[in-house]
Every structure is written in structure tokens, then in C-alpha cells.
Amino acid sequence: MRVVGFVGPSGTGKSHRALWVARENNIFYIIDDGLLIHENLIVAGSSAKKAPTKIGSVKAALFQDKERAADMKKALENHQPDAILILGTSDGMIEKIARTLDLGEVIEKILIEDVATKEEMEQARNIRITQGKHVIPAPALELKKHFSGYFLDPLQIFRKKGLGDLQHVGEKTVIRPTFSYYGKFIISDYAIYQVVQHILDDEPAIEKMTRFRTNNSPDGLLIDMDIIMQYGYSLPKVLKRIQNSMRAELDRFAGLVVNNMQIHVKSLVMKEGK
């Protein structure tokens, strides 16, 4: 395997340029902050940016947890990449990741200074410091299942190809990790309940909701609820419709991914006069 390091201080724009650097060097696999990314798709790992502290983030990026390291080794064995680009803040970090994952010697290193100007690096650093924003070289849609409940800002990546022509390279996503000094935000169960109740209020087939339970974990949202419906409607059609509405609205509301939704129709009621 051809192992290439992409080195630069934290916050200077490595993840922002990772896809472009990989493509320019005929590399189709990237290791960045605990993730294995193949052509814009996350194929293994979990992001170090989900760690609650900066120290925890560094440990996750270095695969210091034996289980995380074993999972990544297995994924690499399954995918058998010809070449891989490892992102790191120093030569030592790159080499440590390569050793931990049994990737062999790092045969080449690309410096952030080789692909970004001083002004671009200073701008990236300023955004990191003042806004706490981090980049992941994968689409927001791909990241939602990894960052349920985070605000994700998708950005398309283009590069010039000829005079005036632009070639689409891929998509990156800007997030604000929980270890940012801005702190983390929490979406209360009651806020989720209000969104669901609003959807049910607009559905004429639903009489009322009698029980509601939710659990928002890093892997996604669980919703479990009991409802009473009006007689005379197609239960499967109505339930499918409100399921789709709840998924769409909770995604729009706060990027929440619904992993499990249980809707129990406990009883039916007749409309008055029928």
C-alpha cells in the first residue's frame, strides 16, 4: 500500500483540501480524524470530532482505543486500498497512525504549505479560533447518521479546469464539535414532542396522541408513541404519511436522524354524527 501523509498544523485547512489533494495524487482513500473515507463516502470509523473533549478527540484520531483500531484494520483489510492519504498535524502523528494500523512506512509527505497560501491558512485558522468550525471531507447527507442532532453546513468543492471551466471534486461539511469553546447545544425531549404534536394536529385522521417517548442518542433518535385515530381512514397510508413528515421535519428542525419510530394505534373513534 502506498501511504502518503498530509501534514499541517490544526486548523490550517487540511480537511478542506483533502479530497482535492487525494485526487491530484491518484489516492481514493483518506484517513481523517478517525474516519476512513472512500471517494466522498464514509466506509469505516467514527469521527474524533464527536469526542466531548479536545484530548479525547486527539486520542480518537490516533486510534488509541484498541477496539477502534481493530475495526479500522478490518475495514482496510476488506477494502484493500492501493494508496491511502493520512491527515495529521505532524510527521509524528502520521507515522503513529500508520504504525497503529499496520499500514507500513509513510513513503511520501505533502505539506499544507504546498497546496495553500499563507493567507488561506491564516483565514482557516481564524475561522477555527473565532467560530469553532471544523471541516469533514464528506457530504452532509453522509454525515447525518454520524452526527444526529448537529447542525451541518454542506459546501460543494470545485476546482478550475481550463479557462473558466469548473470541475466538481466533491462535497465537504462544516460542523462545530462539542469540544468547541462555544460549548454544546441540547435539544430537549419536549421540543421534539412539540414538533411531533404539530404534525399530528395537521393530520385530520389523528384524534390525539396518548403517549410519547423519545431518546436522542449519538446514533440517532428513537420515537415511540401511542395514538387514537378517526374511523374511516386507511391506517397504513396515514401512518406512512406522518412517519415521512416527522422524519423530514425533525431533520429540517435540527438535523436529527430518526433511527427507530414506533407508532401504535391504540383505538379508533367515530366522528360525531356518523
C-alpha positions as a printed Julia matrix, in Angstrom:
274×3 Matrix{Float64}:
   0.0    0.0     0.0
   1.24   3.47   -0.88
   0.96   5.52    2.32
   1.04   9.31    1.93
   0.88  11.82    4.76
  -0.82  15.21    4.51
   0.73  17.35    7.26
  -0.18  20.73    8.69
  -0.98  22.46   11.97
  -4.5   22.16   13.34
  -7.0   24.5    11.69
  -4.95  25.37    8.6
  -7.3   23.78    6.06
  -6.15  20.15    5.63
  -9.63  18.59    5.7
 -10.88  21.38    3.44
  -8.31  20.38    0.78
  -8.11  16.63    1.46
 -10.34  15.48   -1.42
  -8.52  17.65   -3.92
  -5.07  16.58   -2.69
  -6.1   12.92   -2.81
  -7.47  13.18   -6.36
  -4.37  15.04   -7.58
  -2.22  12.19   -6.28
  -4.42   9.32   -7.53
  -5.44   8.35   -4.0
  -9.01   7.26   -3.34
  -8.9    6.55    0.41
  -8.44   9.11    3.2
  -7.96   8.69    6.95
  -9.02  11.87    8.73
  -9.88  12.24   12.42
 -10.82   8.6    12.93
 -12.77   8.17    9.68
 -11.95   6.12    6.6
 -13.34   7.98    3.59
 -13.53   6.46    0.12
 -14.44   8.79   -2.74
 -16.6   11.07   -0.58
 -18.23   8.23    1.38
 -17.52   7.24    4.99
 -16.81   3.5     4.92
 -15.49   2.93    8.45
 -14.69   4.55   11.77
 -16.32   7.23   13.87
 -15.34  10.88   13.85
 -12.97  12.14   16.53
 -14.94  15.37   16.34
 -17.72  13.67   18.3
 -15.47  13.42   21.35
 -16.6   15.59   24.29
 -13.09  17.0    24.9
 -10.15  18.05   22.78
  -7.9   15.44   24.46
 -10.5   12.77   23.71
 -10.56  13.94   20.11
  -6.78  13.54   19.77
  -6.89  10.04   21.27
  -9.68   9.03   18.89
  -7.79  10.43   15.87
  -4.74   8.37   16.88
  -6.82   5.17   17.31
  -5.57   4.72   20.86
  -8.66   2.67   21.69
  -7.85  -0.93   20.74
 -11.38  -1.68   19.58
 -11.44   1.36   17.26
  -8.04   0.38   15.87
  -9.13  -3.22   15.3
 -12.29  -2.09   13.47
 -10.27   0.19   11.21
  -7.73  -2.54   10.44
 -10.55  -4.87    9.47
 -12.09  -2.24    7.19
  -8.74  -1.64    5.48
  -8.29  -5.36    5.01
 -11.73  -5.6     3.41
 -11.23  -2.62    1.08
  -7.59  -3.31    0.17
  -6.73   0.23   -0.97
  -3.75   0.66   -3.31
  -2.97   4.01   -1.71
  -4.14   5.99    1.29
  -3.82   9.63    2.42
  -3.43  10.16    6.18
  -4.13  13.62    7.6
  -2.21  14.74   10.66
  -0.83  17.75   12.48
   2.77  16.47   12.47
   5.07  13.86   10.97
   4.93  12.01   14.27
   1.12  11.85   14.25
   1.04  10.5    10.68
   3.65   7.84   11.47
   1.92   6.85   14.71
  -1.4    6.29   12.9
   0.4    4.25   10.21
   2.11   2.1    12.87
  -1.05   1.6    14.91
  -2.99   0.45   11.84
  -0.11  -1.66   10.45
  -0.04   0.34    7.22
   3.69   0.22    6.69
   6.11   3.06    6.06
   4.9    6.54    5.13
   6.7    6.92    1.82
   5.68  10.48    0.95
   4.52  13.6     2.78
   2.61  16.57    1.42
   2.71  19.77    3.47
  -0.24  22.13    3.76
   2.18  24.88    2.63
   2.5   23.04   -0.7
  -1.21  23.46   -1.52
  -2.33  26.58    0.4
  -1.05  30.12    0.62
  -0.12  31.79    3.89
  -3.22  34.0     3.63
  -5.5   30.97    3.09
  -4.04  29.18    6.1
  -4.42  32.28    8.28
  -8.05  32.64    7.19
  -8.78  28.98    8.0
  -7.06  29.33   11.37
  -9.07  32.46   12.18
 -12.36  30.67   11.41
 -11.32  27.76   13.65
 -10.44  30.07   16.55
 -13.32  32.57   16.31
 -16.15  30.27   15.17
 -15.07  26.82   16.37
 -15.81  25.31   12.96
 -14.22  22.1    11.68
 -14.38  20.51    8.21
 -15.03  16.86    7.37
 -14.32  15.85    3.73
 -17.64  14.08    3.25
 -21.18  15.18    2.26
 -23.63  16.34    4.93
 -26.07  13.6     3.86
 -23.37  11.01    4.51
 -22.55  12.53    7.91
 -26.09  12.8     9.27
 -26.1    9.25   10.58
 -22.82  10.02   12.39
 -23.81  13.47   13.69
 -27.5   13.26   14.52
 -28.6   16.49   16.17
 -25.64  18.54   14.93
 -26.01  21.5    12.61
 -24.23  20.51    9.41
 -23.27  23.03    6.75
 -22.66  21.38    3.35
 -20.28  23.02    0.89
 -19.52  21.94   -2.66
 -15.88  21.73   -3.76
 -14.88  22.83   -7.27
 -11.56  23.4    -8.98
 -10.62  25.26  -12.15
 -10.2   23.16  -15.27
  -9.18  25.21  -18.23
 -10.31  28.75  -18.91
 -13.44  29.49  -16.92
 -14.39  25.83  -16.53
 -15.04  24.29  -13.11
 -14.79  20.62  -12.23
 -16.82  19.31   -9.31
 -14.48  17.5    -6.9
 -16.92  16.57   -4.15
 -18.61  17.9    -1.04
 -17.3   18.77    2.38
 -19.22  19.54    5.56
 -18.6   22.14    8.24
 -19.51  21.2    11.82
 -18.97  22.66   15.27
 -17.78  19.88   17.62
 -18.85  19.65   21.24
 -15.3   20.44   22.41
 -15.53  23.87   20.75
 -15.31  26.62   23.35
 -18.82  27.65   22.33
 -19.99  24.53   24.18
 -22.64  22.09   23.02
 -26.34  22.56   22.49
 -29.03  20.21   23.75
 -32.39  19.58   22.08
 -34.92  18.8    24.8
 -37.36  15.91   24.52
 -40.18  18.43   24.9
 -39.01  20.34   21.82
 -39.12  17.1    19.83
 -42.55  16.35   21.27
 -43.81  19.77   20.14
 -42.64  19.16   16.56
 -44.39  15.77   16.5
 -47.56  17.19   18.06
 -47.66  19.97   15.48
 -47.55  17.38   12.67
 -50.32  15.32   14.28
 -52.51  18.43   14.77
 -52.44  18.99   10.99
 -53.5   15.4    10.23
 -57.33  15.05   10.2
 -57.15  11.27   10.64
 -55.45  11.62   14.05
 -57.7   12.18   17.06
 -54.94  12.59   19.66
 -51.63  11.28   20.98
 -51.91   9.47   24.32
 -48.28   8.54   24.99
 -44.93   9.83   23.75
 -41.4    8.65   24.49
 -38.15   9.66   22.81
 -34.44   9.03   23.24
 -31.85  11.05   21.33
 -28.53   9.19   21.19
 -25.42   9.92   19.07
 -26.6    7.2    16.67
 -30.0    8.78   16.08
 -33.43   9.35   17.5
 -35.92   6.83   18.89
 -39.62   7.77   18.86
 -42.26   5.58   20.5
 -45.85   6.81   20.68
 -49.49   5.77   21.06
 -52.24   7.49   19.11
 -56.0    7.32   18.66
 -57.27   7.59   15.09
 -60.54   8.54   13.44
 -62.51   5.68   11.91
 -62.78   5.7     8.12
 -59.16   6.33    7.07
 -56.57   3.91    5.7
 -54.3    3.22    8.66
 -51.18   2.21    6.64
 -51.4    5.28    4.38
 -51.91   7.72    7.25
 -49.13   6.22    9.38
 -46.69   6.2     6.48
 -47.56   9.83    5.75
 -46.97  11.03    9.31
 -43.77   8.95    9.58
 -42.38  10.68    6.49
 -43.48  14.09    7.78
 -41.85  13.54   11.17
 -38.57  12.39    9.63
 -38.47  15.39    7.29
 -39.41  17.97    9.92
 -37.04  16.7    12.59
 -34.25  16.72   10.02
 -35.14  20.29    9.0
 -35.6   21.35   12.63
 -32.16  20.31   13.9
 -30.54  17.69   11.66
 -31.99  14.87   13.74
 -31.84  11.39   12.22
 -34.74   9.1    13.19
 -33.37   5.57   13.53
 -36.42   3.93   15.06
 -40.05   5.05   15.0
 -42.82   3.03   16.64
 -46.4    4.31   16.22
 -49.11   2.27   17.97
 -52.76   2.86   17.08
 -54.48   2.04   20.37
 -58.07   2.61   19.31
 -60.43   4.18   16.77
 -63.14   6.77   17.35
 -66.18   7.62   15.25
 -66.68  11.17   14.07
 -69.69  12.81   15.67
 -72.84  12.36   13.58
 -71.52   9.29   11.68
